[in-house]
Amino acid sequence: MRAAFCAAPGKIDVREVARPDLLPGDALVRVVGCGVCGSDLHWYLGDGPVPSVCPGHEIVGEVAAVRDGSLREGDRVAVEPLRPCGACDRCARDDYHLCRRLSILGVMEDGGFAEQLRVPVRSLYRLPDDLDSDVAVLTEPLAVAIHGTRLGGVGEQSRVLVLGSGAIGLLSIVAARSRGAAEVWATARYPHQADAARRLGAARVFDTTAEGEAELGELARQSDVDVVLETVGGTAPTFGQAMDLVGAGGRVVVLGLFDPSPLFPAMQAIIKEATVIGSMVYNRRDGVSDFERTLDVLRAEAPALRPLITDRFSLDDCQAAFDRAGDKSKGTLKVVVEP
């Protein structure tokens, strides 16, 4: 079968490799689509270590082979790209995303920029019949946003600010609304991101110019922001901005991956009694997984979310897909590779 690998920063090779063997407890999944994540762009652009495995973790597909009776060949599934040990204390309390021996598909073992991959059966979620696979490819990134809003305690009285309107930022607007947020604000660097943020329910959208930041700062001083969702990361100054803008007693949820780590404004945290929460992908709480919650939101929001997928590429054009995903100036929101 064919699978993509990163030969060096900026260079994706598609190779012929052996199909994975079916092992106990696993299923083989035929990939229908795999999204290019912002975290993938870090290593592609040379800002992090290049994975030695086939990358890709935003995966939707069909079961190609399975021994477990809960799934059948041909079932359409979303892939939660985690392989926890299932035996440590963290797994026992459903914090399997913090497993002491966690492996992540597309990072530590082969992922979804391939024709097939091997996945733990317990990490597969059957898609509802009325949810198309083309929009279901957003399940994994939306689950990140669902998890973050849950950790942040977003509720019906919440005023929420989303910093950044990339894919995770835009999906965080949807996640906050799904939890009944009273008002959602967002920042956006590009006009097409701002337009998407408004379509998805942001009541106010601020550009990242000095004028836009000044307007946002003044409004935040007049009306407390209860929850700030930081979705940018990288080298952006958005963690400090989040601490500036969050209201007294508010919460800052960090979803963006920062490198290097930003300085922590301890005095602001003390004066405001602000809570800073790191958000690590997704897990299960009260017997319900974030992926299950996400599929419910996807079903309700599918017509609004489908336009987020702006570009689709074949597996053979995987490098072009990465190049397009890295250039937000061309109106790109979410790029999907379809083997």
Secondary structure by P-SEA (a helix, b strand, c coil): ccccccccccbbbbbbbccccccccbbbbccccccccaaaaaaaacccccccccccccccccccccccccccccbbbbbccccccccccccccccccccccccccccccccccccbbbbccccccccccccccccccaaaaaaaaaaaaaaaccccccbbbbccccaaaaaaaaaaaaacccbbbbccccaaaaaaaaaacccccccccaaaaaaaaaaaaaccccbbbbccccccaaaaaaaacccccbbbbbcbbbccccccaaaaaaaacbbbbbbccccccccccaaaaaaaaaaaccccccccccccccccaaaaaaaaaacccccccbbbbcc
